[in-house]
Every structure is written in C-alpha cells, then in structure tokens.
C-alpha cells in the first residue's frame, strides 16, 4: 500500500508565495514521475508541474517562471514553490506519483489535496 500526503496550502495575498510539500510512503520500490495537479471550482483538472526521477521538469504555461518543482528521491518527497501568486491560482492542489510497489504493481497514486486560496 502506498500513501501520498500533501501539506502547505493556505490563504495568501496576490503576489505572495507558498510552498507545497508531498511525501510518499509505504511499499514503494521505485517512483517514476511525481507531479502537482490542481482543480479550481467549475474547471477541469490541470497539470501544474511534473518531475521525473532524473530531475527533468515540465510546467504548465500558466505557471512557468513563477512555480518551481523539486524532488528528493531518497526521501520520496516532492515540493512546489509558488511565487507571484495570482487569484487564478486558487484551487485544490493534488500531488500524484507513478509508483512501482515492492509487489511489482505499478500505478498512479494521489494525495487528498490541499487548498490554496489567493485573495486580498
């Protein structure tokens, strides 16, 4: 069994910063891609940023230059540093991980989500 737990959401003013963290634990053999996905009310889920085990990153155009994803492979953690936040960044942010378990099952695991609200 694999658990994904996010932390770090909250309320921030426009132009402010927040750091989201995510930790994967359990019967993990390998983690391939880790990422952050967000969903705003009434909108479809959007991939915000992803990072491979080798450190290659990919960002949504809407967050390029403002958000930075990083990863610690030894600790099975991924973080998202969010700067210059805008009201349109308001959403529930989910962490996910492409995991191969110790029983050789491979699947995508998701956290429960953390709310980010950007408002004055």
C-alpha positions in Angstrom: 0.0 0.0 0.0 1.2 3.5 -0.8 0.2 6.7 0.9 0.5 10.2 -0.6 0.2 13.2 1.8 0.3 16.8 0.9 0.9 19.8 3.2 1.5 23.6 2.9 -1.7 25.0 1.5 -3.4 28.1 2.8 -4.5 31.6 2.2 -2.1 34.1 0.7 -2.4 37.6 -0.8 -1.8 38.2 -4.5 1.9 38.4 -5.2 2.7 36.2 -2.3 4.4 32.9 -2.0 3.5 29.4 -0.7 5.4 26.1 -0.6 3.6 22.8 -1.0 5.1 19.6 0.1 4.2 16.0 -0.6 5.5 12.7 0.8 5.0 9.2 -0.5 5.3 6.3 1.9 4.6 2.6 2.1 5.5 -0.4 -0.1 7.5 1.6 -2.6 10.1 0.1 -4.9 10.5 3.0 -7.3 8.8 6.3 -8.1 9.0 7.5 -11.7 7.2 10.7 -12.3 5.8 12.9 -9.5 3.6 15.9 -10.1 1.2 18.5 -9.0 -2.3 18.9 -10.4 -4.8 21.5 -9.5 -8.6 21.9 -9.8 -10.4 25.1 -9.4 -14.2 25.3 -8.8 -16.1 24.6 -12.0 -12.9 23.9 -14.0 -11.2 20.8 -15.2 -8.1 19.4 -13.5 -4.9 21.0 -14.8 -1.4 19.5 -14.6 0.7 22.2 -13.0 4.2 20.7 -12.9 5.9 17.3 -13.2 9.3 16.0 -12.4 11.0 12.7 -13.3 13.3 10.6 -11.1 16.1 12.1 -13.2 15.1 15.6 -12.4 13.5 16.6 -15.8 10.7 19.1 -15.2 7.7 20.2 -17.1 5.4 23.2 -16.3 2.0 24.5 -17.4 2.4 27.7 -19.4 0.3 29.5 -16.8 2.9 28.9 -14.1 6.2 29.0 -16.0 8.6 31.4 -14.3 6.6 31.5 -11.1 6.5 27.9 -9.8 9.4 25.6 -9.2 9.0 21.8 -8.6 11.8 19.9 -6.9 12.2 16.4 -5.6 14.2 14.4 -3.1 14.4 10.8 -4.4 16.0 9.5 -1.2 13.0 10.8 0.9 10.3 10.2 -1.7 9.2 13.8 -1.5 8.3 16.5 -4.0 7.8 20.2 -3.4 6.2 23.0 -5.3 7.5 26.5 -4.6 4.9 29.0 -5.8 5.8 32.7 -6.2 4.0 35.7 -7.5 0.7 34.0 -6.8 -2.4 35.2 -8.6 -6.1 34.8 -7.8 -6.4 32.4 -10.7 -4.0 30.1 -8.9 -6.7 29.4 -6.4 -7.5 25.7 -6.5 -7.2 22.4 -4.7 -3.7 21.1 -5.4 -3.1 17.4 -5.6 0.1 15.5 -5.6 0.5 12.3 -7.5 3.2 9.8 -8.1 3.8 7.0 -10.6 4.9 4.2 -8.3 6.1 0.7 -8.6 5.4 -1.2 -5.4 7.5 -3.9 -3.8 5.0 -6.4 -5.2 5.7 -5.2 -8.7 2.4 -3.4 -9.2 2.7 -0.1 -11.0 0.1 2.6 -10.7 -0.6 6.3 -10.1 -1.3 7.3 -6.5 -2.9 10.5 -5.4 -3.0 12.6 -2.3 -6.1 14.0 -0.7 -5.4 17.5 -1.9 -4.6 20.8 -0.2 -6.4 24.1 -0.7 -4.6 27.1 -2.0 -6.5 30.4 -1.9 -5.1 33.6 -3.3 -7.1 36.6 -2.2 -6.8 40.0 -0.7 
